[in-house]
Amino acid sequence: MQSPVLSAPKMDRLKAFDHPAYRRIQIELAFDPAVGLKQAVESVCDQAVQAVRDGHVLLILSDRAVARDQWVVSATMATGAVHHRLIREGLRCAANHHRHRRGA
């Protein structure tokens, strides 16, 4: 069974892979609590859509860089939201997304 969650060694290999046909971008899942969860998820989806339109193929949704005063969108929630948003926008086949979790 394939999982959108990669182990740390696999994520390191993915990040080290440098090829113009596989442009990657990391989208952070941390957000200011004042923004609210709904807006934070929408922002992650907006960033994903723009990234794919800009030619990025690999989307890394990361919850690793979190400041003390921030909250984090659940990686599972963000992955599902991005997946469905890319489908609605007709962009899903142009991208792949993986979660990069703390401690993974």
C-alpha positions in Angstrom: 0.0 0.0 0.0 1.3 3.4 -0.9 1.3 6.1 1.7 1.7 9.9 1.3 3.9 9.9 4.4 7.6 9.3 3.6 10.2 8.1 6.0 13.0 10.5 6.9 15.6 8.8 4.6 13.1 8.8 1.7 12.3 12.5 2.3 16.0 13.3 2.4 16.6 11.6 -0.9 13.6 13.4 -2.4 14.9 16.8 -1.2 18.4 16.0 -2.6 17.0 15.0 -6.0 17.6 18.0 -8.3 16.0 17.7 -11.8 14.2 20.4 -13.7 11.3 18.0 -14.6 10.6 17.4 -10.9 10.6 20.8 -9.3 9.6 20.7 -5.7 8.3 23.1 -3.1 7.8 22.8 0.6 4.5 24.2 2.0 4.5 24.8 5.7 1.5 23.7 7.8 2.2 26.0 10.7 -0.1 29.0 11.1 -1.0 31.9 13.5 -3.9 30.8 15.6 -5.6 34.2 15.0 -5.9 33.2 11.3 -8.1 30.2 12.2 -8.0 26.6 10.9 -10.3 27.1 8.0 -8.3 30.0 6.6 -5.0 28.2 7.2 -6.2 25.1 5.2 -7.4 27.4 2.4 -4.1 29.1 2.4 -2.2 25.8 2.1 -4.5 24.8 -0.8 -4.0 28.2 -2.5 -0.2 27.8 -2.2 -0.4 24.3 -3.6 -2.5 25.4 -6.6 -0.2 28.3 -7.3 2.9 26.0 -7.0 1.5 23.5 -9.5 0.6 26.4 -11.9 4.2 27.6 -11.5 5.5 24.2 -12.6 6.2 22.5 -9.3 5.5 18.7 -9.5 6.4 17.6 -6.0 4.5 19.3 -3.1 5.9 18.7 0.4 3.5 19.5 3.1 5.6 20.0 6.2 4.8 20.4 9.9 8.4 20.5 11.0 9.0 24.2 11.3 6.7 25.4 14.0 7.2 28.4 16.2 6.2 28.3 19.8 3.2 30.6 19.2 1.9 28.7 16.1 -0.6 25.9 15.6 -0.3 23.3 12.9 -2.8 22.1 10.3 -3.1 18.3 10.6 -1.0 16.7 7.9 -3.8 14.3 7.1 -6.3 17.1 6.8 -3.9 19.2 4.6 -3.1 16.3 2.3 -6.8 15.5 1.8 -7.7 19.2 1.3 -4.8 19.8 -1.2 -5.7 16.5 -3.1 -9.4 17.5 -3.5 -8.6 21.1 -4.4 -6.1 20.1 -7.1 -8.8 17.7 -8.5 -11.4 20.6 -8.6 -8.8 22.8 -10.3 -8.0 20.1 -12.9 -4.4 20.0 -11.7 -4.1 16.8 -9.7 -2.4 14.8 -12.4 0.3 17.5 -12.7 1.5 17.1 -9.1 2.3 14.7 -6.3 2.2 15.6 -2.6 3.8 14.0 0.5 3.6 14.8 4.1 6.8 15.6 6.1 5.9 15.0 9.7 7.8 15.9 12.9 9.8 13.0 14.1 9.3 11.1 10.9 
